[in-house]
Each structure stands twice: as C-alpha cells, then as structure tokens.
Amino acid sequence: MTSPTPDLSLAGYLYAQGLITRQMAQLAAQVIRRMGVPATPAERKAVARVMYPRLDRARRQSYVLAARSMRTQLPDVVPAPLRPYPIEALEQAIADVIDDVPDSDDLFGDDDVLDTVDLSDLDEQIDEVSDAVDDLPDEIPEPVREKPRVRIVEGGARKTPRVRVVDTMGARLARHAHAAGRDAVVDTAEKEGAEVGWARVLSGAENCAWCTMLASRGPDYRSENSALFASGKRGKRRAGETYHDHCDCKAVLVRKGEDWPGREQHELLEDLWREATKGHSGRHAVNALRRQLYRADRDGLTHQELLDALREENKSRPGGGKPKPRRRKKR
C-alpha cells in the first residue's frame, strides 16, 4: 500500500522550483568548466551525454512536484503522464545556446576525454539539492509576490564568451527541467475537459512584462483553440513557448467556479494591465506595461502601489473606466 501524497503549497512549489534551478546552474557551470564550450556537433553530443541523465532527473523532480501540486488543488484529478524528452532535444538546446554566443572560441579536445570526465562531486551537490526537493520543510514562508522586479543586467558585454555560455546554458537547462511540470499541468487541463483549466502565477522574483501580461489573463480553459494555446487580445502563442530563460512562473490547475492559488494576484494584474496600457495595443501595450514595471522597480513600488498611482493619473475608479463627467444643474 502506498502512502498518501503529501500536500504541496504554492510557497513549497516555488521554493522547490528554485532548488531545481540551482541544480541546473551547477550542472552548466561544472560541465563547461571541465569540458569547455562545445563548438562542433560531435562535441555537443558529448556534452549532452554527460548532462542528459542529470537533466532527466531534474525533469522527473519537476513532474513529481507538479503532480503533488495538482493533487493538492484538485484531489479528484489524475495528472497527465510525463512527456518524453529525447536526448536530441538537449543537443538542440546546447546548439541554440552556442548560437546565442557566436564568438565562443573556447574549444575542448577529443570525445574520449569527455566521456570519462569525473563529475562525482557535482553529483553529490545535486544529491543534496534533490534531497531538499524530495523532503520539503513543513514550514515554508510565503514568498513575496507583490513587488515587480525587472532584471537589469549591466556590463553583460564585458563577460567572456565562456561566462556568457555558462549563464545562458544554466538558464536553458532550468527551463527544460521546469517544462516537465508546466507541461504536465497544461496536459492535465487539456484532458480534463472544459471545466478544468490552468493559469500562470508569478513568483515575484524574476517577473518581466511578458510574464506579467500573461498572468493578467487568468485561467485558460479548453476551447476550440485548445488549452495548449494562449490567445486573445494580448497575443497568441503555444503555451510551451511562453516561458523564457530565467522565468520562474508556475502553472496551476483551475476548476471553473472554484478559488485557486493566484486568483487575487490575477485580479490585481488584470487591473494593472488595463491601467498601464490605456491608449495602446499590440506590442505597444506590452512596452507600455514594461515602462511602468521599470518605474515601479526604480521607485520601490508594489504592484498595488503602482496600480493606485496609475488610477490617480488616469482618473479612473477602482472598478475600471473613467468616471462620467458630472452634469451641471440648470438654474
């Protein structure tokens, strides 16, 4: 008889996601430091062979976390199975990272050396992080998710090609690891029918204007377009394409008519989107939101404080829309 799956809070999920991200940053740093930057197809295959079992392990952790979260939210829902992840997907990701840093010329030697590289100390570090993911503490402080933050990276051009590859590779590996859990949520919503959907929840750590815009949409239910698409006035992209490197957003299941983790955040962001983008459409609307988020980050404003400021500037009421002009009484 199997023991019941322990509940997983939103705070616990976000905490565990951060641990998996750390695993992948360590993996990229250690492999590139010892093996160099892969420049040829053969070298990329060799690096993929070393990284793959460790990334696959992280993907399984991500899937288990998503399954625990879904069972916590909707106990009667059976999570969709883990999507297959062939090593060719990792090889392509490595090639894409190298293409992003075209001046990488830090090459390494023959494949025989690569296949015998000792990563036992890295595996010990990954084991420690994996144990932390598997045995989450009972008390995890709720993350601060209100203050918008925009990553402003200065001096990036001064980084060496190797450092830029390590940074980008770690972020790309983390995205592929987290995709296992995110895809499971979307696939589960897809198979459950029209009553169950999914929504994006911001973590409050690395939330860009694009993530904020997507989170403002709220739940996405199965329709003629299918839950695999994010569509509407704010753009249309396949769900898997809406997550980017360094993205730490979370996907949660939502049942129509029921409360869900992240609902209050969504309602706030929906109002923020409306106020920040008045008079704009398309990519100009996203850019308008981005400018306001930079402003909030600069001035130390929470999303709520930014919304209040915009309402005052737009002369809007809390319910949305501009107040009707008062008619003068006839004398």
Secondary structure, 3 states (H helix, E strand, C coil): CCCCCCCCCHHHHHHHHHHHHHHHHHHHHHHHHHHCCCCCHHHHHHHHHHHHHHHHHHHHHHHHHHHHHHHHHCCCCCCCCCCCCCHHHHHHHHHHHHHHCCCCCCCCCCHHHHHCCCCHHHHHHHHHHHHHHHCCCCCCCCCCCCCCCCCCCCCHHHCCHHHHHHHHHHHHHHHHHHHHHHHHHHHHHHHHCCCEEEEEECCCCCCCHHHHHHHHCCCEECCCCCCCEECCCCCCEEHHHHCCCCCCCEEEEEECCCCCCCHHHHHHHHHHHHHHCCCCCHHHHHHHHHHHHHHHHHHCCCHHHHHHHHHHHHCCCCCCCCCCCCCCCCC
